């Protein structure tokens, strides 16, 4: 059996695009109460929505950021409230549920390798489920169960990043199934989307090497 090193190199370049491993990063939310307001960490250097341009106490239009390839919606409707401690100005999108539950859907026009979201709550030890979405809004991998921390410097606020080795993430669903009508539900303080993934560079390099190898065989 002959082993062709150029062909093996090509396959190695394509390996990151074949193997997929969803992961969750529990990051650090921004803190607008600091003298110099911080942003969410990790920072992708891509699209970051902080809702600072929205009118407080208005009803949020899900297609507000459609030009940036992002839509945000909830069956209960979303309200713009000026109560965020993660961003400055302190706008956040509040799930207007009557029973304290929440069901956000963040949809992307194109795939990405990572999507992050700052989440705020006013309940105690809120359990939330984060589900990455693929093309067509189908579940991508397993869901992640998270708890909003209540004992940190910025209590009741969390920042979470869902990542994939390929640009397969087309959205994120955030649900809180247990709530109380005596408490407000969840709010999103910011949304971050990773920039154009380097995976496509690897893909182009791998295909180029395959083409070059074929030319060598013909020569």
C-alpha positions as CSV (number, residue, x, y, z in Angstrom):
1,X,0.0,0.0,0.0
2,X,1.5,3.3,-1.1
3,X,1.1,6.4,1.1
4,X,1.2,9.7,-0.7
5,X,2.5,12.4,1.6
6,X,1.0,15.4,-0.4
7,X,-2.4,13.8,-0.2
8,X,-2.1,13.1,3.5
9,X,-1.2,16.8,4.0
10,X,-4.4,17.8,2.2
11,X,-6.5,15.6,4.3
12,X,-4.9,16.9,7.5
13,X,-5.9,20.4,6.4
14,X,-9.5,19.3,5.9
15,X,-9.7,17.5,9.3
16,X,-10.8,20.6,11.3
17,X,-13.8,20.9,8.9
18,X,-14.8,17.2,9.3
19,X,-14.5,17.0,13.1
20,X,-17.1,18.9,15.1
21,X,-17.0,19.5,18.8
22,X,-19.5,21.9,20.4
23,X,-18.3,23.6,23.5
24,X,-19.4,26.1,26.1
25,X,-17.3,28.9,27.6
26,X,-18.5,30.6,30.8
27,X,-17.1,34.0,30.3
28,X,-17.2,37.3,32.1
29,X,-20.0,39.7,31.5
30,X,-19.4,43.4,31.0
31,X,-19.9,45.7,33.9
32,X,-21.3,49.1,33.2
33,X,-20.9,50.1,36.8
34,X,-17.1,50.3,36.6
35,X,-15.5,53.7,36.0
36,X,-14.5,52.4,32.6
37,X,-17.3,50.0,31.5
38,X,-16.0,46.7,30.4
39,X,-17.2,44.5,27.6
40,X,-17.9,40.8,27.6
41,X,-15.0,38.4,27.7
42,X,-13.9,36.6,25.6
43,X,-14.2,39.2,22.9
44,X,-14.3,37.8,19.3
45,X,-13.5,41.0,17.5
46,X,-16.6,40.5,15.4
47,X,-20.2,41.8,15.6
48,X,-21.2,43.0,19.0
49,X,-24.8,44.2,19.7
50,X,-25.3,46.2,22.9
51,X,-28.8,47.7,22.1
52,X,-27.4,51.1,23.0
53,X,-29.2,52.7,20.0
54,X,-32.7,51.5,21.1
55,X,-35.4,53.6,22.7
56,X,-36.0,52.6,26.4
57,X,-39.5,51.1,27.2
58,X,-40.2,50.5,23.5
59,X,-41.3,47.2,21.9
60,X,-38.4,45.5,20.2
61,X,-38.7,44.7,16.5
62,X,-37.1,41.3,15.9
63,X,-35.7,42.5,12.5
64,X,-33.9,45.6,13.9
65,X,-30.5,44.1,13.3
66,X,-31.4,42.2,10.1
67,X,-28.9,44.3,8.1
68,X,-26.2,42.8,10.3
69,X,-27.5,39.3,9.8
70,X,-29.0,38.9,13.2
71,X,-32.7,38.6,14.4
72,X,-33.8,38.2,18.0
73,X,-37.3,37.1,18.9
74,X,-39.5,35.6,21.6
75,X,-43.1,34.3,21.5
76,X,-43.8,36.6,24.4
77,X,-42.4,39.7,22.7
78,X,-39.4,41.7,23.8
79,X,-39.2,45.0,25.6
80,X,-36.3,47.4,25.7
81,X,-35.5,48.2,29.3
82,X,-32.8,50.6,30.6
83,X,-31.8,48.4,33.5
84,X,-28.7,46.5,32.3
85,X,-25.5,46.6,34.4
86,X,-23.5,45.0,31.6
87,X,-23.7,47.8,29.0
88,X,-23.6,51.5,28.9
89,X,-26.1,52.9,27.9
90,X,-27.9,50.3,30.0
91,X,-30.4,48.9,27.5
92,X,-31.4,45.2,27.6
93,X,-34.0,43.1,25.8
94,X,-36.5,41.7,28.3
95,X,-38.7,38.7,27.7
96,X,-42.2,39.9,28.3
97,X,-43.5,36.6,29.7
98,X,-46.5,36.8,32.1
99,X,-45.2,33.9,34.2
100,X,-41.5,34.7,34.5
101,X,-40.3,32.1,32.0
102,X,-38.3,33.0,28.9
103,X,-37.7,31.8,25.4
104,X,-35.3,33.8,23.2
105,X,-34.2,32.8,19.7
106,X,-31.2,34.5,18.1
107,X,-31.0,33.6,14.4
108,X,-28.1,34.3,12.1
109,X,-28.2,34.9,8.3
110,X,-24.9,33.0,7.9
111,X,-23.0,30.4,9.8
112,X,-20.4,31.2,12.5
113,X,-18.0,29.3,14.8
114,X,-19.1,31.1,17.9
115,X,-22.0,33.1,19.4
116,X,-22.0,34.8,22.8
117,X,-24.7,36.3,24.9
118,X,-24.9,38.3,28.0
119,X,-27.8,37.3,30.2
120,X,-29.4,39.1,33.2
121,X,-32.1,37.9,35.7
122,X,-33.6,39.1,38.9
123,X,-34.6,35.8,40.3
124,X,-32.3,33.6,42.5
125,X,-30.3,30.7,41.0
126,X,-32.0,30.7,37.7
127,X,-31.4,27.6,35.6
128,X,-31.2,28.3,31.8
129,X,-30.8,26.0,28.8
130,X,-28.6,27.2,25.8
131,X,-29.2,25.3,22.6
132,X,-27.1,26.0,19.5
133,X,-29.1,26.0,16.3
134,X,-28.0,24.8,12.8
135,X,-29.3,25.5,9.4
136,X,-33.1,25.6,9.3
137,X,-33.2,26.2,13.1
138,X,-32.6,22.6,14.0
139,X,-30.7,21.7,17.2
140,X,-26.9,21.6,16.7
141,X,-25.4,19.2,19.2
142,X,-26.4,18.9,22.8
143,X,-27.9,21.6,24.9
144,X,-26.0,23.2,27.8
145,X,-27.6,23.8,31.2
146,X,-26.2,26.9,32.9
147,X,-26.9,28.8,36.1
148,X,-26.7,32.6,36.4
149,X,-24.3,33.3,39.2
150,X,-25.5,35.3,42.2
151,X,-22.4,35.7,44.2
152,X,-20.0,37.4,41.7
153,X,-19.0,41.1,41.5
154,X,-21.9,41.6,39.1
155,X,-24.5,39.3,40.6
156,X,-27.4,38.1,38.5
157,X,-25.4,38.5,35.3
158,X,-23.7,35.9,33.2
159,X,-21.9,35.7,29.8
160,X,-21.9,32.5,27.8
161,X,-20.2,31.5,24.5
162,X,-21.2,28.5,22.4
163,X,-18.5,27.4,20.0
164,X,-18.1,24.9,17.1
165,X,-15.0,23.9,15.2
166,X,-16.8,24.7,11.9
167,X,-19.1,27.6,10.9
168,X,-22.2,25.5,11.5
169,X,-23.9,27.7,14.2
170,X,-26.9,29.5,12.7
171,X,-28.4,30.7,16.0
172,X,-29.0,30.2,19.7
173,X,-32.1,29.4,21.7
174,X,-32.2,30.5,25.4
175,X,-35.0,29.0,27.5
176,X,-36.0,29.3,31.2
177,X,-38.9,26.9,31.7
178,X,-39.5,27.5,35.4
179,X,-40.5,31.0,36.5
180,X,-42.8,33.0,38.7
181,X,-45.3,35.7,37.9
182,X,-43.9,37.6,41.0
183,X,-40.5,38.0,39.4
184,X,-39.4,39.5,36.1
185,X,-37.9,37.0,33.6
186,X,-34.7,37.0,31.7
187,X,-33.1,39.8,29.7
188,X,-30.3,39.8,27.1
189,X,-27.7,42.5,27.6
190,X,-25.6,41.9,24.5
191,X,-25.0,39.5,21.6
192,X,-21.7,38.7,20.0
193,X,-20.9,36.8,16.8
194,X,-17.5,35.5,15.8
195,X,-16.0,37.0,12.6
196,X,-15.3,35.1,9.4
197,X,-13.8,31.8,10.6
198,X,-10.2,30.8,9.7
199,X,-11.7,27.3,8.8
200,X,-12.5,28.6,5.3
201,X,-8.9,29.5,4.8
202,X,-7.9,26.0,5.7
203,X,-10.6,24.7,3.3
204,X,-9.2,26.8,0.5
205,X,-5.7,25.7,1.3
206,X,-6.7,22.0,1.4
207,X,-8.5,22.2,-1.9
208,X,-5.6,24.0,-3.5
209,X,-3.2,21.3,-2.4
210,X,-5.5,18.6,-3.7
211,X,-5.6,20.3,-7.1
212,X,-1.8,20.8,-7.1
213,X,-1.4,17.1,-6.3
214,X,-3.6,16.1,-9.2
215,X,-1.6,18.2,-11.6
216,X,1.6,16.5,-10.4
217,X,0.1,13.1,-11.2
218,X,-0.8,14.2,-14.7
219,X,2.7,15.6,-15.4
